[in-house]
């Protein structure tokens, strides 16, 4: 069984939604009964890489979010 995820683009070039789709793909493949232990480890590693990338992107977006102050000005938090 081939458990590799297609990597036509690097993770940095993919949108957050595309990363989540790849992560969902990994989860579905891990849930298949015929996945070998070796393939499971590979899928787990790939899933952890995707989660790390998603988490970093979400953190970056949170840092860019702006707070509207009482005078109508915006400030990053």
Buried (B, 14 or more C-beta within 10 A) or exposed (E): EEBEBEEEEEBEEBEEEEBBBBBEBBEEBBEEEEBEEEBBEBBEEBBEBBBEBBEEBEEEEEEEEEEEEEEEEEEEE
